[in-house]
Amino acid sequence: MAQDEQQVLSGLAEIVNEETGVDAADVQPDKSFTEDLDIDSLSMMTIVVNAEEKFGVTIPDDEVKNLTTVGDAVKYIQTAQG
């Protein structure tokens, strides 16, 4: 069952916080992973793998480059959950 936007955002914020130490409260839909949250590509891949496990979705490598903001990732996860 698909989770609502707030549930996905909250879960993603936890993953980002665990991987990078970025305050979960700073992980907002309008934030860019690279520019605002200063997440490098290696950390991003770990975040993607953890998100796939947490949310039961698959995020292909060629899709990751399209997920530039937290909101993009939340929308993608919600859509993938169906």
Number of C-alpha atoms within 10 A of each C-alpha: 7 14 15 11 15 11 13 21 22 16 17 25 21 19 21 26 17 13 15 16 10 17 13 17 10 13 23 19 17 12 16 18 22 13 11 13 18 12 18 12 13 9 14 18 14 15 22 22 15 16 22 16 11 13 18 13 18 16 17 10 10 8 11 16 10 11 17 15 19 20 20 16 23 24 17 19 24 18 12 15 14 10
